Amino acid sequence: MCSPLSASHRCRTSGISIIEMTLTIAAIGILATVSSIAVNGVYRNTQHRKVETDVQTLNSAIRVYLSNGGSLDTLSDPNDVLSKLKTTRSKSDKTLHVGAPSGRLIDPRITATPVTGDSWKLRAVYQANENHFETVSTGDGVEFVLDENLAESAAVIETRSHGAVNYAKNSGWVWDHGATVNPNAPKGPNTFATNPGIQDSTPGTPVTPPTPPPTDPGTGPTPPAPPQIPQLPTPQFDKVAGAHPEKDFPLMVGITNTPSSDIAKIIYQLGTGNWTSYTGPVSVPMNTQLKAQFLTKDTANYRDSSEKSSYYYPVPESLSGDVDGNFHSPVGGPTLSYEITNSDDRFAHGNPVYVLDGEPINSGEPNVLTFNGKGFSNIPPGQKFSLGEFFYHNGSSFYDSHATGVALRIQLNLPDRGAVISFNLNLDLINTENDPDDAQASADYVKITNLTQNIPLQINGVNYRIQLEFGSTDSFGFSSKSQFHVYEGATGRGELLGTFLPR
């Protein structure tokens, strides 16, 4: 019912009915659902096409690498395969190589990140027995991303095998034949005289005979350079260079492609020790370089081989410990407002109170960042593990009172190794403008600016670093390797992952 306020005001009824309102809300809901499905479908299809394209490109690089003398034997981890595709030959080796490229075959920033079996994403798996990647939609796998921290990584120099012929090292010949390929190649000079009297392309015009080489009255014409004698093959070891479990040391390493004893003598060297005759597998201590070479006994048909060199170092089978974190040293503008509490693992920043017509109005909670460290056990180097969880409340702040950065001191306690390790994680805190039409663009986020840490950890003479990244999140946020985003007004959870790596 409407009551008039005065004679000049009449009651009027206007608006929409309950049925019209219900139909309108239902239509809006349907449109929102259709839009969400369409956007999600586009994102899903884009991710699938990217993985398929990445797999095709990487498989092409693998084929070039293998045809270029490379080897992926014993490798099963996708990142180990990518590391091989980033290697290059040495400068001296490149000058002898005939054929395909000898440098990096893929961008050094490419790395493989895990995709778990319960993800909707298309993922790649590496088939070691067939030396290629393939795409799958179930089970654990990987996808490929660019890590800017790897952009400046120097190329690892790798010794690769050569084909049947090489460019010559010393002789005037263009080719050096392999040790077991066509050792009886025809002999002859690099240039050949044209027979006099043979006609060129113009009928009736004889070819001018070549000028004979100058003659020394005492020796006659200068003889052609002798052909290059083939080189014995480079020794190969039955254990790949690099990391091996610490319990396997001393490591027994054998030479797999030994020539017969009437052709060559086999020698090896451990570290800077003396060269010794090889009679069987060599006992290699931790952190030691092993060299081998074949010395020819048949100098008329073979030259000494090149040296093979591999360095072997130990890695622990497992690492266990616990993690603690403490916030300190926040930075921001001149009106920065913050509080560090709860044993220094809770950091609140920003003033949620704004003034309207002289009256202070509290809009809610400030921004709050909390870190909870976790224990870990039986983690081998090279395997990702969880150091703890971040909880970030995307609250309110006014008058530039929010922090723009803060440091988190991480402490790792490794009792089995008698080590306590501390390092600072530098965090940028990014407040975004709120856009009601774009939830992701409105999400504030935390960014790690120093993902790689050279930590004071040494085990069995090997120094280690730790590689950090954000992992999975709950439904209130999303993450990339270095960034953890939380939607406006929400509190999101994100994992902090680490990987121990030798350096």
Residue pairs with C-beta under 8 A, 6 or more apart in sequence:
2 11
2 12
2 13
3 11
4 10
4 11
16 24
44 120
47 121
47 122
47 143
48 122
50 143
51 121
51 122
51 123
51 124
51 135
51 143
51 144
52 122
52 135
54 124
54 143
54 144
55 124
55 133
55 134
55 135
57 106
58 82
58 85
58 106
58 133
58 144
59 132
59 133
61 85
61 105
61 106
62 72
62 81
62 85
62 131
62 132
62 133
64 100
64 101
64 105
65 72
65 84
65 85
65 105
66 72
66 131
67 99
67 100
68 97
68 99
68 100
68 101
68 102
68 160
69 97
69 160
69 161
69 162
69 163
70 84
70 87
70 158
70 160
71 160
71 161
72 81
72 84
72 128
72 131
73 240
74 240
75 81
75 84
75 128
76 126
76 128
77 126
77 382
78 112
78 124
78 125
78 126
78 133
78 142
79 111
79 112
81 126
82 106
82 110
82 111
82 112
83 156
84 158
85 104
85 105
85 106
86 104
86 105
86 106
86 108
86 110
86 153
86 155
86 156
87 104
87 155
87 156
87 157
87 158
88 102
88 103
88 104
88 155
88 156
88 157
88 158
89 97
89 102
89 103
89 157
89 158
89 159
89 160
90 157
90 159
93 102
93 159
93 160
94 102
95 167
96 162
96 166
96 167
96 169
96 176
97 162
97 166
97 167
98 162
98 163
98 165
98 166
98 167
98 175
99 163
102 160
103 155
104 155
107 146
108 150
108 151
108 153
108 155
109 146
109 147
109 148
109 150
109 151
110 144
110 145
110 146
110 147
110 150
111 144
111 145
111 146
111 147
111 150
112 124
112 142
112 143
112 144
113 142
113 143
113 144
113 145
113 481
114 140
114 141
114 142
114 384
115 121
115 123
115 140
115 141
115 142
115 143
116 140
116 472
117 138
117 139
117 140
121 143
122 135
122 136
122 137
122 143
123 135
123 136
123 137
123 139
123 140
123 141
123 142
123 143
124 133
124 134
124 135
124 136
124 141
124 142
124 143
124 144
125 133
125 134
125 136
125 139
125 140
125 141
125 142
126 132
126 133
127 133
127 134
145 481
147 481
149 451
149 452
159 234
159 306
159 308
159 309
161 234
162 178
163 178
164 177
164 178
164 181
164 182
165 175
165 176
165 177
165 178
165 181
166 175
166 176
166 178
167 174
167 175
167 176
168 174
168 175
168 176
168 228
169 176
169 228
170 228
171 225
171 226
171 227
171 228
172 189
172 190
172 224
172 225
173 190
173 225
173 227
173 228
174 190
175 228
176 228
176 230
176 231
177 183
177 185
177 228
177 230
178 230
178 231
178 233
179 230
179 231
179 232
179 233
179 302
179 305
180 230
180 233
181 230
183 230
183 301
185 227
187 227
188 224
189 224
189 225
190 224
190 225
193 209
193 210
194 207
194 209
194 210
195 207
196 206
196 207
196 209
197 206
197 207
198 206
198 207
199 205
199 206
199 207
200 207
212 221
213 221
213 222
214 222
215 221
216 222
229 299
229 300
229 301
229 302
229 303
230 301
230 302
230 303
231 302
231 303
231 304
231 305
231 306
232 259
232 263
232 264
232 294
232 296
232 302
232 303
232 304
232 305
233 257
233 259
233 294
233 305
234 305
234 306
234 307
234 308
235 255
235 257
235 258
235 266
235 292
235 293
235 294
235 305
235 307
235 308
236 255
236 256
236 257
236 308
237 253
237 254
237 255
237 256
237 290
237 292
237 308
237 310
238 253
238 254
238 255
238 256
238 281
239 251
239 252
239 253
239 254
239 310
239 312
240 310
241 310
241 311
241 312
242 311
242 312
242 313
243 313
243 314
243 315
243 381
243 382
243 502
244 251
244 312
244 313
244 314
244 315
245 314
245 315
245 316
245 317
246 286
246 314
246 315
246 316
246 317
246 459
246 460
247 317
248 314
249 284
249 285
249 286
249 312
249 314
250 283
250 284
250 285
250 286
251 283
251 284
251 312
252 281
252 282
252 283
252 284
253 281
253 282
253 284
253 290
253 310
253 312
254 280
254 281
254 282
255 266
255 268
255 278
255 292
258 264
258 266
258 278
258 294
259 266
259 294
262 297
262 298
263 296
263 297
263 298
263 302
264 294
264 295
264 296
264 297
264 298
264 302
264 305
265 277
265 294
265 295
265 297
266 277
266 278
266 292
266 293
266 294
266 295
267 275
267 276
267 277
267 278
267 292
267 293
267 295
268 275
268 276
268 278
268 282
268 290
268 291
268 292
268 293
269 275
269 276
269 290
269 291
269 292
270 276
270 282
270 284
270 285
270 288
270 289
270 290
271 288
271 289
275 293
278 292
282 290
284 290
284 312
286 312
286 313
286 314
286 460
286 461
287 311
287 312
287 313
287 314
287 460
287 461
287 462
288 311
288 312
289 309
289 310
289 311
289 312
290 309
290 310
290 311
290 312
291 307
291 308
291 309
292 307
292 308
293 304
293 305
293 306
293 307
293 308
294 304
294 305
295 304
295 305
296 302
296 303
296 304
313 460
313 461
313 462
313 502
314 459
314 460
314 462
315 380
315 381
315 382
315 459
315 462
315 502
316 380
316 381
316 417
316 459
316 460
317 380
318 377
318 378
318 379
318 380
319 376
319 378
319 379
319 380
319 381
319 414
319 416
319 417
319 500
320 375
320 376
320 377
320 378
320 379
320 414
320 415
320 416
321 375
321 376
321 412
321 413
321 414
321 415
321 416
322 373
322 374
322 375
322 376
322 412
322 413
323 373
323 374
323 375
323 376
323 387
323 388
323 410
323 411
323 412
323 413
324 345
324 373
324 410
324 411
324 413
325 345
325 371
325 372
325 373
325 388
325 408
325 409
325 410
325 411
325 425
326 343
326 344
326 345
326 408
326 409
326 411
327 340
327 344
327 345
327 346
327 347
327 369
327 371
327 406
327 407
327 408
327 409
328 340
328 344
328 406
328 407
328 408
328 409
329 406
329 407
330 336
330 338
330 340
330 347
330 349
330 403
330 405
330 406
331 403
331 404
331 405
331 406
332 338
332 349
332 400
332 401
332 402
332 403
332 404
332 405
333 400
333 401
333 404
334 400
335 351
335 399
335 400
335 401
336 349
336 401
336 402
336 403
337 349
337 350
337 351
337 366
337 397
337 401
338 347
338 348
338 349
338 350
338 403
339 347
339 348
339 349
340 346
340 347
340 348
341 348
342 370
345 370
345 371
345 372
345 373
346 368
346 369
346 370
347 368
347 369
347 370
347 403
347 406
348 366
348 367
348 368
348 369
349 366
349 367
349 368
349 369
349 397
349 401
349 402
349 403
349 406
349 429
350 366
350 367
350 395
350 396
350 397
350 398
350 401
350 402
350 403
350 431
351 366
351 397
351 398
351 399
351 401
352 362
352 363
352 364
352 365
352 366
352 395
352 396
352 397
352 398
353 360
353 361
353 362
353 363
353 398
354 360
354 361
354 363
354 398
354 399
355 361
363 396
363 398
364 395
364 396
364 489
365 393
365 395
365 396
366 395
366 396
366 397
366 402
367 392
367 393
367 394
367 395
367 396
367 397
367 402
367 403
367 429
367 431
367 444
368 391
368 392
368 393
368 395
368 491
369 390
369 391
369 392
369 393
369 406
369 427
369 429
369 446
370 390
370 391
370 392
371 388
371 389
371 390
371 391
371 408
371 496
372 388
372 389
372 391
373 387
373 388
373 410
374 386
374 387
374 388
374 389
376 385
376 386
376 387
379 385
379 500
381 464
381 499
381 500
381 501
381 502
382 499
382 500
382 501
383 499
384 471
384 497
384 498
384 499
385 497
385 498
385 499
386 471
386 495
386 496
386 497
386 498
387 410
387 412
387 468
387 496
387 497
387 498
388 495
388 496
389 493
389 494
389 495
389 496
390 446
390 470
390 484
390 493
390 494
390 495
390 496
391 491
391 492
391 493
392 444
392 446
392 477
392 484
392 486
392 491
392 492
392 494
393 486
393 490
393 491
394 443
394 444
394 486
394 487
394 488
394 489
394 490
394 491
394 492
395 489
397 431
402 429
402 431
403 429
404 428
404 429
405 426
405 427
405 428
405 429
406 427
406 429
407 424
407 425
407 426
407 427
408 424
408 425
408 427
409 422
409 423
409 424
409 425
410 422
410 423
410 424
410 425
411 420
411 421
411 422
412 419
412 420
412 421
412 422
412 455
413 419
413 420
414 420
414 421
414 457
417 457
417 459
419 456
419 457
421 455
421 456
421 457
423 453
423 455
423 466
424 450
425 448
425 450
425 468
426 448
426 449
426 450
427 446
427 447
427 448
427 449
428 446
428 447
428 449
429 444
429 446
430 444
430 445
430 446
430 447
431 444
432 441
432 442
432 443
432 444
432 445
433 441
433 442
434 442
434 488
435 441
435 442
436 442
439 487
439 488
440 478
440 485
440 487
442 487
442 488
443 477
443 478
443 485
443 486
443 487
443 488
444 485
444 486
444 488
445 483
445 484
445 485
445 486
446 483
446 484
447 482
447 483
447 484
448 468
448 469
448 470
448 482
448 483
449 482
451 467
451 468
451 469
451 481
451 482
452 465
452 466
452 467
452 468
453 465
453 466
453 468
454 463
454 465
454 503
455 464
455 465
455 466
457 463
457 464
457 466
457 500
458 464
462 502
463 502
463 503
464 500
464 501
464 502
464 503
465 500
465 501
465 502
465 503
466 498
466 499
466 500
466 501
467 498
467 499
467 501
468 496
468 497
468 498
469 481
469 482
469 496
469 497
470 479
470 480
470 481
470 482
470 483
470 484
470 494
470 495
470 496
470 497
471 479
471 494
471 495
471 496
471 497
472 479
472 494
472 495
473 479
473 484
473 492
473 493
473 494
473 495
474 492
474 493
474 494
476 486
476 487
476 490
476 491
476 492
476 493
477 484
477 485
477 486
477 487
477 490
477 492
477 493
477 494
478 485
479 485
479 494
484 492
484 494
485 492
486 492
